[in-house]
């Protein structure tokens, strides 16, 4: 059991606290009244009769004043402090954190929940800022290129130059279209706006089809494939999974060396289907591996490599929606391995 859990168990419950305070006040008032009666009998040599209404008033005032002090110190001050902190958060200050020495478990739980909420809000704000910054950059680059080549086309150019500029405009237009499509698809998958229509199909055949569709890319780099896949019939979202295989194979081709080898396997292991793809590229630094599945994250911060940093984020989201997982690790001989694990359905 963790220290945090033990600490929470040692905390006082607020209902128990009020019961204990009330009992203590009643007992204390009875003891005080007995002491006062004994003093008066000792000093005056007689018993002083006190009307029951006066005793009731005495009890009520004593208990009321004590309870008010306890409530103010133990409850109202932490609540006021929490209220002020919430106003700061509402004003956009997500750096505030609260601490308390209160032994009341509800107070401590409220403060811990507040700190967790603010931490998540701060992380969300950072992601949103990064998202807007990256989206702006990814849209600006092809738009500027299209504008520049279109401006050049307004002048008197040779037919060959015109053809080259038109090709570059079309290239950047397709890049922009792909970016928008990936953003929309990622948003739909993240918000579960796409119904996961599951069908039974051959997973190994789908992967082979993805390899064939990317033939121009791996032919250009003279890349060979070492494929060892079992016949696997899987039930899942066929159209969405095509994005996963295309992206992983495309990345292996892009980052692998010319004349290199891409290895992939598909096996049934421990009641799950495991797909692995390995390339012979430079690998991924360990410090970067935890970020590569983030939206718009790219190892090449200069954006010289083709891509927009959405492919792996989309892969992860699709795989997670299928109750699967995707991991990455470097190979001892160089390159990296992506491993996709899918449940048998």
N, C-alpha and C positions, 0 to 999 in steps of 0.2 A: 504494500500500500504506500502511495507517495506521501511525502511530507505535506503537500498541499491538501490532500484528502484528509489526513489526520488533523490538520489545522482547522479545516472546515467542520469536522466532527466535534472538535473541542469548543467550537463557538456556541454562544448562548442563543436559544431560540427566543424570538421576541415575545411570544405568548407566555413562555415559561418565565421570562424576565418580569413581565407585569404581574404574574401570579405571585412570584417571590417577593416583589416590591410591596404588593398589597398585603401579603401575610406579615411581612416584616413591619410594615407600618401599623397594622392592627396590634401585633404583639408589643411593638414599641410603645404604642399609645396606652395599652393596658398596663405595661410596666411603669410608664411615667405617671399614670393616674394613681397607681398603687403607691408609688413613692411619695407623691404629693399628699395623698391621704394619710400616710404614715407620718410624714413631717408635721402635718397640721395636728394630728392626734398627739404627737410628742410635744409640740410647742404649746398647744392650747388645752392639753389634757382632756380633750373630748373629740368625738367623732363629728366631722363636718358633713352634714347631709347636702348632697348636690342633686338638684333636680335632673331627671333623665334627659330632658330636652337640652340642658346645658352640656351633659356628657355627649349627646348626639352631635351638637354643634362643635364641641371640642374634637371629637373623632373626625368629623367631616372636614373641618378646616385643616387639621394636621395632615390627614391623608391627601387632601386636595393639593395643598402647597407642596408636599413632598413629591407627589406624582407629577406635578407641573415642572418641578425642577429636574426630575429624572428624565421626563420626556424631552425637555428642552436640551439638556446636555447630551443625552444618548441618542435621540432620534432627530430632533429638529435641526440641530447644527449640521450633522452629516447631510440631511436632505437639502438644506439651504446651500451647502457647498456643492452638492451634486447639481442643483438647479442652476447655479451660476456657471458651472462648467458646461452644462448643456447649452446655455445661451452663447458661450464662446464657440462651441462647435457649430451652432446654428449660424454664427457670423463667419464661419469658414476657417476657424483655428482648429486643425486636426492634430496639433502637436501636444495638446494638453493631456496629462495623465493624473489620476487621482490615487492617493494612498490614504489608508486609515488604520488606526490602532484599535478600532472598535472590536469588542468581543461579540457583537451581535452578528450572527451568521447572515441574516438578511441584508444588513448594511454592507458587509464585506462582499457578498455575492453581487449586490447592485454595483459596487465600485468596480469589481472585476469584469462584470458584463459591460459596464460603460467603457472601461479601458480597451476591451476587446472590440467593441463597436467602433471606437475612434480609430483603432489600429487598422481595422478593415476599411473604414472610410478613407483613411489616408492612403492605403494601398490602392484603393479604387481610383482615387483622384490622380495618383501618380500614373496608373495605367491609362487613364483617360487622357491625361496630358501627353503621354508618350504616343498614344494612339493617334490623337489629332495631329501631332508633330510629324509622325511617320506617314500618315495618310496624305498630309499636305505635300510632303516631299515626293512621295510616289506619284501623286497626280501631277505635280508641277513639272517633273522631269520630262515625261512624254509630251505634255501640252506645250512646253517651251520648244521641244524639238520639232513638233508639228508646225508651230508658228514660224520657227526659223526657216525650215525648208519651204514652207508655203511662201514666205517672203522672197526667198531666192528664186522661186519659180516665176515670180512676177517680172523678173528681168529677162533679157534676151540670152538664151542658153542654147547650147548644142543639144540635139536630141538625146545623146547618151547621158549628158548631165541631168536633163529633165527626168529621164527614166530612173536614174539613180536616186534623185530627190523624192520622186513619187514612191519608190520602193521603201525609202526610209520613213516617209509619212505613213505608209500602210503598216510598216513594222511597229511604229509607235502607237498607231491606232489600235492594232491588235493587242499590244501590251496594255494599253489603257482599258480595252474591253475585257481582257483577262483579269485585270486587277479589280474592276468593278464586279465582275462575275464572282470572283473568289470572295470578295467582301460580303456580297449578298448571300452567297451560299454558306459562308461561315456564320453569318448572323442568323440565318434560318436554322442551321444545325444547332447553334448554341442556345437558341430560344425554343428549340424543339417545334419550330413552325413547320417542319417537313415531316409528314407521317412516315415512320419507318416501315414501309411496305416490304415485308420479308418474303423472299421466294427461295426455293431450294435450287441450287445451281452448282456447277463444278467450279470450285474455287481455283484449282490449278489451271484450268483452261482460261479463266478470266485473267490470271497473271500472265499466261503465255500470250494472250491477245494484247495485253499492255506492252509486252516486249516487242511484238510485231509492229504495233502502231508507232513505236519510237525508233524504228529501224533507221530512218535518215540520220538521227543523232548518233547512234552507236556505230553506224557504218562510216560516218565522217571521221570518227576518232579511232576507227579500226579496233573496236572493243569486242572481246569474245565473252560468251556467257557459259558458265558451268552451272547447269540447272539440275537439281535432284528433288523432284516434287512427287509426293504420293498422289494417287487419285483421291480427291477430297470433295465430297458433296456437303455443302454447308448451307444453312438457311439464314439469310440476312438481307440487308438492303443492297442489292446488286449494283444499282447505279452509283450509289455513294461510295461503295468500296472500290469502284474503278478509279476514283480520284486518289485513293490511298496508294494503290499499286503504281499508277502512272507517276505520282510524285516521287515515291521512293526510288523507283528505277531511273527516273530522269535525274535525280540528284546523284545517284551512283555513277551515271554516265558523265554528268557535268564535272564532278569533282575527281573522278578517276583519271589516271594518266592515259595519254594516247597509247594504243597498243596494249592496254591493260586487260584485266579480267574482272568480271562481275560474277560473284557466286551467290546463288540463292537456293534455299531449301524450304520445303513445306512438309511437316511431319505431324503425326498425332502423338502427343506426349501427355501423360497423366490426365487423360480425359479432356484435353484441349488441343486445338490446332495451333501450331507454332510455325510462323513464317520468318525466315531470316535472310537478309540481303547484305552482302559484304562488298566493299569496293577497295581499290588499292590506292586511294588518295592520301592526302596528308593527315587525315584524322581530324578529330575535334578536341581542342584543349579541354581538360577536365573542368576548368572554371567556366567554360562556355556551354557545357552540356546541359546544365540545368535551365538555360535560357532559350535553347534552339526551338522549343515548342511554343514560345511566346509569339504573339501576333507581331508581325513586321520585324522580328529580330533577324539580323543577318550577320554572319561571321565577318563578311567583308563590309565594313562600315562605309567604305567609299562607294558602294553600290556599283562597282565595276562589273561584277558578275550579273548575268541575267537573272531576274527573279525579284519578288517583292516581299519575301519573308512571311507569306501567308500559307504556303504549302504544308509545312509540318504542323502548324497550328490547326489547319483544317483536318489533316490526317488524325491528329490526336483527338479532336472533337468527335470525328466520325467513329473512330475506334471505341472511344469511351461510351458513345451512345449505343454501341453494340455490346457493352459490358466487357470489353476487352482492354488491352493495355499495349503501349508501345514504349520501348526503351532503346537507348543507344550506348555503345561502349566501343573503345578503341581496341584494335587488334595488335598483338605483339609484333607482327611482321609489318605493320603499317596499315593505314586505312581504318575504316570503322565498320561496325555492324549495327544495323537496325533490326530489332526483333519485335514482331507483332504477335500477340497472343489473343486468340479468339475462343470463346466458349463453344462447346459442341451443342447445337440446338436441334 
